Amino acid sequence: MESRITELEIKVALQDDLLETLNKIVAEQSQQISRLQQDLRELAGNVRTLENYRPTSLADEIPPHY
């Protein structure tokens, strides 16, 4: 009976460790997602700015290899 209790205690300890590890991973991924969302917002803003860009002269419009 005592060995069964010991086995259960070991399993609970391992599960607690796994749960703590998974919680850390989820927290890190949440921060990473937040950073990626911010980067995406900045990139979208840059794209909108470039879409609104109008060359001021013909020289700005022609690529340099022409």
HELIX and SHEET records of a PDB file:
HELIX    1   1 GLU A    2  GLU A   51  1                                  50    
HELIX    2   2 LEU A   58  GLU A   61  1                                   4    
END                                                                             
